[in-house]
Amino acid sequence: MLRRKRILGHALAMKNSIVGLKELRENINTYIAEVRKGKSFIIIRKSKPIFKIVPSELEDQWETVADFTRINKHGVSATTILKELRKLNA
């Protein structure tokens, strides 16, 4: 049987903690911060594991191909993105 370890109402005690789906939904920002620090979580629903959240090991491998925030901080249309990508490939 799976058991949750709790610290101050949150399942953050272990490197690979077990967290209920409702707990995750209600405190998603807390868990995002913990995953960024390297912690992993197994998410359960009705006492059964349904998925696992793990830190991305690829974060340092991403390369900025085109910085669209210089065009518009609030978003860029797909048409604009395609135009910029075509310029890069020309």
C-alpha positions as CSV (number, residue, x, y, z in Angstrom):
1,M,0.0,0.0,0.0
2,L,1.3,3.5,-0.9
3,R,1.6,6.1,1.9
4,R,2.1,9.8,1.7
5,K,4.7,11.5,3.8
6,R,3.5,14.9,4.8
7,I,5.3,18.1,5.9
8,L,3.1,21.0,6.9
9,G,0.2,19.5,4.8
10,H,2.3,18.9,1.7
11,A,3.8,15.7,0.4
12,L,7.4,17.0,0.1
13,A,9.3,14.7,2.5
14,M,11.1,12.4,0.1
15,K,13.0,12.7,-3.2
16,N,10.3,10.7,-4.8
17,S,7.2,11.6,-2.8
18,I,3.7,10.2,-3.3
19,V,1.1,12.9,-3.9
20,G,-2.7,12.7,-4.3
21,L,-4.1,14.2,-7.5
22,K,-6.3,16.6,-5.6
23,E,-3.3,17.7,-3.5
24,L,-1.3,18.4,-6.7
25,R,-4.1,20.4,-8.3
26,E,-4.6,22.5,-5.1
27,N,-0.9,23.2,-4.7
28,I,0.5,23.0,-8.2
29,N,2.8,26.0,-7.9
30,T,4.5,24.5,-4.8
31,Y,5.1,21.2,-6.6
32,I,6.5,23.0,-9.7
33,A,9.0,24.8,-7.4
34,E,10.0,21.5,-5.8
35,V,10.4,19.8,-9.2
36,R,12.7,22.6,-10.3
37,K,14.8,21.9,-7.2
38,G,15.2,18.3,-8.4
39,K,12.5,16.5,-6.6
40,S,10.2,13.9,-8.2
41,F,6.6,13.0,-7.4
42,I,4.4,10.0,-8.0
43,I,0.8,11.1,-8.5
44,I,-1.9,8.8,-7.2
45,R,-5.7,8.7,-7.7
46,K,-7.8,6.3,-5.6
47,S,-4.6,4.8,-4.1
48,K,-3.2,3.9,-7.5
49,P,-0.2,5.5,-9.2
50,I,-1.3,7.3,-12.4
51,F,1.8,9.3,-13.4
52,K,5.1,10.6,-12.3
53,I,6.5,14.2,-12.4
54,V,10.2,14.4,-12.8
55,P,12.7,17.3,-13.4
56,S,13.5,17.9,-17.0
57,E,17.1,16.8,-17.7
58,L,17.0,18.5,-21.1
59,E,16.7,22.0,-19.8
60,D,20.3,22.9,-20.4
61,Q,20.2,21.4,-23.9
62,W,17.6,23.8,-25.4
63,E,18.9,26.4,-27.8
64,T,17.1,29.6,-28.7
65,V,16.6,29.5,-32.5
66,A,14.4,32.6,-32.7
67,D,13.6,35.0,-29.9
68,F,10.0,36.1,-30.6
69,T,9.7,38.1,-27.3
70,R,11.5,40.9,-29.2
71,I,8.6,41.1,-31.6
72,N,5.8,41.0,-29.0
73,K,6.0,40.1,-25.4
74,H,2.3,39.0,-25.3
75,G,2.4,36.5,-28.1
76,V,3.1,36.1,-31.8
77,S,0.9,34.7,-34.6
78,A,1.8,31.5,-36.4
79,T,2.2,33.5,-39.6
80,T,4.8,35.7,-38.0
81,I,6.6,32.6,-36.6
82,L,6.7,31.0,-40.0
83,K,8.0,34.1,-41.7
84,E,10.8,34.4,-39.1
85,L,11.7,30.7,-39.4
86,R,11.9,31.0,-43.2
87,K,14.3,33.9,-42.8
88,L,16.6,31.7,-40.7
89,N,16.5,28.8,-43.2
90,A,17.1,31.1,-46.2
